[in-house]
């Protein structure tokens, strides 16, 4: 039967598709697949940290001892032993987190989508620190919020900006630790202030914490979840401490919100894969992360120091950058007249890639900013790539 006699379908997309845009990071990553490109663009964890043999042994063990359970449908909220493990690990600084507050999700990106689905209506005021994580902006944009930017500085989000702009907001979204894209950390004092402002104004506070354990020195700062479990929604992930390929994260939510998130997840995918949850639990249950995470910290700290050294050698006067205490990113600010989007296009012709900063703003973007990721690039390539980029910048000053 020949089908070419039928007219092409005139696709009529839902109104919510209007805000959908391709991620500039994903678009750049397509180009960086070329081996000659030195890429500082992707926020990818180093594959050198992936515990391949540990994961292989865990898959073998789970499939051998509990294969039929692992391959079956599971509960929407997730594998109970894993949820209990996470609840115990988060019960610090006087806070008690219960397993029935924890829902396993298919990567923390799904958590952002579910939060948008249950909390944001068209036109809802949604406060987002500026700059902020592009994936969150994308996830929330589907639900057509009224984004309100929250001011930041070298010490992170400014709580007074929330107090000034937050009346009637559905949520405040924050990444307190080694923020993507800036690498900045919200100070302990400001964490207390932000929790107090949100509690006083009755605004849910979303604490997205994918990088919190990746500190280079000292211990991670207390979570805002511990300060107010009834008002803070906490998001965590195994992508940065095990592997992103398993797509496993979790959200900790106050009970009134939890039931709605559970219903939204049932509508989305019924449940996160039971097999991967059981495997991750098998890997981490006996303290593996306590030995594994320090090796990641050591590697990333070394990579960060190499890039900071390269920046000081090859970037011209008038350019500034953050000096992160953890995480995966450095934020660069160029002289005002340099457009990082145009610079990115030029840099790609010299086989160097980065992410222009304008993609990370919900308000008026600062077009003279850019994000560099250092964790996947060998030391000699960091120096080479930063030198090339520095010459391009110097030619514009």
C-alpha positions as CSV (number, residue, x, y, z in Angstrom):
1,X,0.0,0.0,0.0
2,X,1.5,3.3,-1.1
3,X,1.1,6.1,1.4
4,X,2.5,9.0,-0.6
5,X,-1.0,9.9,-1.8
6,X,-1.8,11.3,1.7
7,X,-1.1,15.0,2.4
8,X,1.5,15.7,5.1
9,X,0.2,16.3,8.6
10,X,0.0,19.9,9.6
11,X,1.3,19.6,13.2
12,X,-0.4,21.7,15.8
13,X,1.8,21.8,18.9
14,X,0.5,22.5,22.4
15,X,0.9,26.1,23.6
16,X,3.4,24.8,26.2
17,X,5.8,24.0,23.4
18,X,6.3,27.7,22.8
19,X,9.0,28.2,25.5
20,X,10.8,25.0,24.5
21,X,14.3,25.7,23.2
22,X,17.3,23.5,22.5
23,X,20.0,23.7,25.2
24,X,22.9,25.8,24.0
25,X,25.1,23.4,26.0
26,X,23.8,20.4,24.1
27,X,24.2,22.2,20.8
28,X,27.9,23.0,21.6
29,X,28.5,19.5,22.8
30,X,27.6,18.2,19.3
31,X,30.5,20.2,17.9
32,X,32.9,19.2,20.7
33,X,32.6,15.5,19.7
34,X,35.4,16.3,17.2
35,X,38.7,15.0,18.8
36,X,40.6,18.2,17.9
37,X,38.3,20.4,20.0
38,X,39.4,21.3,23.5
39,X,36.1,21.5,25.3
40,X,35.5,23.5,28.5
41,X,31.7,23.5,27.7
42,X,30.1,20.3,29.1
43,X,29.3,20.0,32.8
44,X,30.2,16.4,32.6
45,X,31.8,14.5,35.5
46,X,35.1,13.0,34.8
47,X,34.8,9.4,33.5
48,X,38.0,8.6,35.4
49,X,35.8,8.7,38.6
50,X,33.3,6.2,37.4
51,X,33.5,3.0,39.6
52,X,33.0,0.7,36.6
53,X,34.1,-2.6,38.3
54,X,32.1,-1.8,41.5
55,X,29.0,-1.2,39.4
56,X,29.5,-4.3,37.3
57,X,29.8,-6.4,40.5
58,X,26.7,-4.8,41.9
59,X,24.7,-5.5,38.8
60,X,25.8,-9.1,38.8
61,X,25.0,-9.5,42.5
62,X,21.5,-7.9,42.2
63,X,20.6,-9.9,39.1
64,X,21.8,-13.1,40.7
65,X,20.2,-12.8,44.1
66,X,17.1,-10.7,43.4
67,X,16.8,-10.6,39.6
68,X,13.0,-11.0,39.4
69,X,12.5,-8.2,41.9
70,X,15.0,-5.9,40.2
71,X,13.4,-6.4,36.8
72,X,9.8,-5.9,38.0
73,X,7.7,-2.8,38.4
74,X,8.5,-1.0,41.7
75,X,6.9,1.5,44.0
76,X,6.5,5.1,42.8
77,X,8.5,6.6,45.7
78,X,11.4,4.2,45.2
79,X,13.3,1.3,46.7
80,X,12.8,1.4,50.5
81,X,16.4,0.5,51.6
82,X,17.8,3.2,49.4
83,X,15.4,5.8,50.7
84,X,16.3,4.8,54.2
85,X,20.0,5.2,53.5
86,X,19.4,8.7,52.0
87,X,17.2,9.7,55.0
88,X,19.9,8.7,57.4
89,X,22.6,10.5,55.5
90,X,20.6,13.7,55.5
91,X,19.6,13.6,59.2
92,X,22.3,16.0,60.4
93,X,22.7,19.2,62.3
94,X,19.6,18.5,64.5
95,X,17.3,17.6,61.6
96,X,15.5,14.3,61.2
97,X,14.6,13.3,57.7
98,X,12.2,10.4,57.2
99,X,12.2,7.9,54.3
100,X,8.6,8.8,53.5
101,X,9.8,12.3,52.6
102,X,12.1,10.9,49.9
103,X,11.2,10.1,46.3
104,X,13.6,8.5,43.9
105,X,13.6,10.2,40.5
106,X,15.1,9.6,37.1
107,X,17.9,12.2,37.5
108,X,17.3,15.4,39.4
109,X,16.2,17.0,36.1
110,X,13.0,15.0,36.4
111,X,12.6,16.5,39.9
112,X,12.7,20.0,38.5
113,X,10.1,19.1,35.9
114,X,7.8,17.5,38.6
115,X,8.2,20.6,40.8
116,X,7.2,22.8,37.9
117,X,4.3,20.7,37.1
118,X,2.8,20.8,40.6
119,X,3.8,24.3,41.7
120,X,3.8,26.6,38.6
121,X,0.8,27.8,36.7
122,X,1.0,30.1,33.7
123,X,2.2,33.5,35.0
124,X,3.2,32.2,38.4
125,X,6.0,34.3,40.0
126,X,9.1,32.1,40.1
127,X,12.3,33.4,41.7
128,X,15.6,32.2,40.2
129,X,19.0,33.4,41.2
130,X,20.8,35.1,38.4
131,X,22.8,33.5,36.8
132,X,21.3,30.0,37.4
133,X,21.3,26.4,36.1
134,X,20.2,26.3,32.5
135,X,18.4,22.9,33.0
136,X,16.2,24.4,35.7
137,X,15.3,27.4,33.6
138,X,14.4,25.0,30.8
139,X,12.3,22.7,33.0
140,X,10.3,25.5,34.6
141,X,9.8,27.3,31.3
142,X,7.5,24.6,30.0
143,X,4.9,25.7,32.6
144,X,5.1,29.4,31.5
145,X,6.1,31.1,34.8
146,X,6.8,34.7,35.3
147,X,10.5,34.5,36.1
148,X,11.9,37.0,38.5
149,X,15.7,37.2,38.8
150,X,17.3,37.2,42.2
151,X,20.5,39.2,42.6
152,X,23.8,37.5,43.4
153,X,27.3,38.5,44.2
154,X,30.6,36.7,45.0
155,X,28.9,35.2,48.2
156,X,26.0,33.8,46.3
157,X,22.3,34.6,46.3
158,X,21.4,37.8,48.1
159,X,18.5,37.1,50.5
160,X,17.4,40.7,50.6
161,X,16.6,40.4,46.9
162,X,14.2,37.6,47.7
163,X,12.6,39.7,50.4
164,X,12.2,42.6,48.0
165,X,10.8,40.6,45.1
166,X,9.3,37.5,46.5
167,X,5.7,38.5,47.5
168,X,3.4,35.9,46.1
169,X,6.1,33.7,44.6
170,X,5.4,30.0,44.1
171,X,9.0,29.1,44.8
172,X,12.6,30.2,45.1
173,X,15.2,28.1,43.2
174,X,18.8,28.1,44.6
175,X,22.0,26.1,44.1
176,X,24.0,26.9,47.3
177,X,27.1,24.8,46.7
178,X,29.6,25.5,44.0
179,X,26.9,26.8,41.8
180,X,26.4,25.9,38.2
181,X,27.4,28.1,36.4
182,X,29.3,30.5,38.6
183,X,31.1,28.1,41.0
184,X,30.1,30.3,43.9
185,X,29.0,29.1,47.3
186,X,26.2,30.6,49.4
187,X,27.7,31.6,52.8
188,X,26.5,30.0,56.1
189,X,25.1,33.4,57.2
190,X,23.2,33.9,54.0
191,X,21.7,30.3,54.2
192,X,20.2,31.2,57.5
193,X,18.9,34.5,56.2
194,X,17.4,32.9,53.1
195,X,15.6,30.2,55.0
196,X,14.2,32.8,57.4
197,X,13.1,35.1,54.5
198,X,11.3,32.2,52.7
199,X,9.7,31.0,55.9
200,X,8.5,34.4,56.9
201,X,7.1,35.0,53.4
202,X,5.8,31.4,53.1
203,X,7.7,30.7,49.9
204,X,8.8,27.1,49.2
205,X,12.6,27.1,48.9
206,X,14.1,24.6,46.4
207,X,17.7,23.6,47.4
208,X,19.3,21.9,44.4
209,X,22.5,20.3,45.7
210,X,24.3,18.2,43.0
211,X,27.8,19.3,44.0
212,X,27.6,19.7,47.7
213,X,29.9,16.8,48.6
214,X,32.5,17.9,46.0
215,X,34.3,20.4,48.3
216,X,38.1,20.8,47.9
217,X,38.8,21.7,51.5
218,X,37.1,21.4,54.9
219,X,33.6,20.0,55.2
220,X,30.4,20.9,53.3
221,X,28.3,23.7,54.8
222,X,25.0,22.7,56.5
223,X,22.0,22.2,54.2
224,X,19.1,24.5,54.3
225,X,17.0,21.4,54.5
226,X,18.3,20.8,58.0
227,X,17.3,24.3,59.0
228,X,13.7,24.0,57.9
229,X,12.6,20.6,56.7
230,X,9.0,21.8,56.6
231,X,9.7,24.6,54.1
232,X,12.7,23.4,52.0
233,X,12.6,21.0,49.1
234,X,16.0,19.3,48.7
235,X,17.3,17.7,45.5
236,X,20.2,15.4,45.3
237,X,21.7,13.1,42.7
238,X,24.1,10.2,42.2
239,X,25.3,11.6,38.8
240,X,28.2,13.5,40.3
241,X,29.4,10.9,42.8
242,X,28.8,7.6,40.9
243,X,27.8,8.1,37.3
244,X,25.3,10.1,35.3
245,X,24.5,7.2,33.1
246,X,22.2,5.5,35.7
247,X,20.0,8.6,35.8
248,X,19.2,8.4,39.5
249,X,18.4,11.3,41.8
250,X,16.1,12.1,44.7
251,X,13.9,14.8,46.0
252,X,13.1,15.4,49.7
253,X,9.8,17.1,50.1
254,X,7.5,18.2,53.0
255,X,4.7,15.7,53.3
256,X,1.9,18.1,51.9
257,X,3.9,18.5,48.7
258,X,5.1,14.9,48.6
259,X,1.8,13.4,47.7
260,X,1.3,15.7,44.7
261,X,4.9,15.0,43.5
262,X,4.1,11.3,43.8
263,X,0.9,11.6,41.7
264,X,2.8,13.7,39.1
265,X,5.5,11.0,38.9
266,X,2.9,8.3,38.5
267,X,1.6,10.2,35.5
268,X,5.1,10.7,34.1
269,X,6.7,7.2,34.3
270,X,5.1,5.2,37.1
271,X,8.5,4.8,38.9
272,X,12.2,5.1,38.5
273,X,13.9,1.8,37.4
274,X,14.1,-0.6,40.3
275,X,17.2,-2.3,38.9
276,X,19.4,0.8,39.1
277,X,18.1,1.7,42.5
278,X,18.9,-1.7,43.9
279,X,22.4,-1.6,42.2
280,X,23.2,1.8,43.7
281,X,22.1,0.7,47.1
282,X,24.3,-2.4,46.8
283,X,27.3,-0.1,45.9
284,X,26.9,2.5,48.6
285,X,25.3,0.6,51.5
286,X,28.6,-0.3,53.2
287,X,30.3,3.1,53.1
288,X,31.8,3.1,49.6
289,X,31.0,6.8,49.0
290,X,33.1,7.7,52.1
291,X,36.2,6.3,50.3
292,X,35.2,7.2,46.7
293,X,34.2,10.9,47.1
294,X,37.6,12.0,48.5
295,X,39.2,10.7,45.3
296,X,36.8,12.8,43.2
297,X,37.6,15.9,45.3
298,X,41.3,15.4,44.9
299,X,41.1,15.0,41.2
300,X,38.8,18.0,40.7
301,X,40.8,20.2,43.1
302,X,43.9,19.5,41.0
303,X,42.1,20.2,37.7
304,X,40.7,23.5,39.1
305,X,44.1,24.6,40.3
306,X,45.5,23.9,36.9
307,X,42.9,26.0,35.2
308,X,43.3,28.8,37.7
309,X,47.0,28.8,37.0
310,X,46.4,28.9,33.3
311,X,43.9,31.8,33.6
312,X,46.5,33.8,35.6
313,X,49.1,33.1,32.9
314,X,47.2,33.6,29.7
315,X,44.2,35.8,30.3
316,X,44.8,39.6,29.8
317,X,44.2,42.3,32.4
318,X,40.6,43.4,32.7
319,X,39.3,39.8,32.8
320,X,38.2,38.4,36.2
321,X,37.0,34.9,37.3
322,X,35.7,33.0,40.3
323,X,37.9,30.8,42.5
324,X,35.6,28.0,43.5
325,X,36.0,25.9,46.7
326,X,34.5,22.9,45.0
327,X,32.4,21.6,42.2
328,X,33.1,21.8,38.4
329,X,32.9,25.3,37.1
330,X,34.7,28.7,36.9
331,X,32.8,31.8,35.9
332,X,34.6,34.4,33.8
333,X,33.7,38.1,33.4
334,X,35.1,39.9,30.4
335,X,35.3,43.6,29.7
336,X,31.8,45.0,29.0
337,X,32.3,45.4,25.3
338,X,33.1,41.8,24.6
339,X,30.2,39.6,23.6
340,X,30.9,36.0,24.8
341,X,28.5,34.6,22.2
342,X,30.5,36.0,19.3
343,X,33.7,35.0,21.1
344,X,32.3,31.4,21.4
345,X,31.8,31.2,17.6
346,X,35.3,32.5,17.0
347,X,36.8,30.2,19.6
348,X,35.2,27.2,17.9
349,X,37.1,28.0,14.7
350,X,40.3,27.7,16.9
351,X,39.0,24.4,18.3
352,X,38.2,25.7,21.8
353,X,34.7,25.5,23.3
354,X,33.0,27.1,26.3
355,X,29.4,28.1,27.2
356,X,28.5,31.8,26.8
357,X,27.1,33.2,30.0
358,X,23.9,34.7,28.5
359,X,22.2,31.3,28.5
360,X,22.1,31.2,32.3
361,X,20.0,34.3,32.9
362,X,16.3,34.8,33.2
363,X,16.5,38.6,33.3
364,X,18.7,40.8,31.2
365,X,21.8,38.7,30.5
366,X,25.3,39.8,31.2
367,X,26.7,39.1,27.7
368,X,30.3,39.5,28.7
369,X,30.3,36.3,30.9
370,X,31.2,32.7,30.2
371,X,31.4,29.3,31.9
372,X,34.4,27.0,31.9
373,X,34.3,23.4,33.1
374,X,37.7,21.9,34.0
375,X,37.1,18.4,35.2
376,X,37.3,16.3,31.9
377,X,40.2,18.1,30.2
378,X,43.8,16.8,30.6
379,X,46.3,19.3,32.2
380,X,48.2,20.0,29.0
381,X,45.0,20.6,27.1
382,X,43.8,23.1,29.8
383,X,46.9,25.2,29.3
384,X,46.7,25.0,25.5
385,X,43.0,25.8,25.4
386,X,43.2,28.7,27.8
387,X,46.2,30.1,26.0
388,X,44.2,30.1,22.7
389,X,41.2,31.7,24.3
390,X,43.4,34.3,26.1
391,X,44.9,35.4,22.8
392,X,41.4,35.8,21.3
393,X,40.3,37.9,24.2
394,X,43.4,40.0,24.3
395,X,42.9,40.9,20.6
396,X,39.5,42.5,21.6
397,X,40.8,44.6,24.5
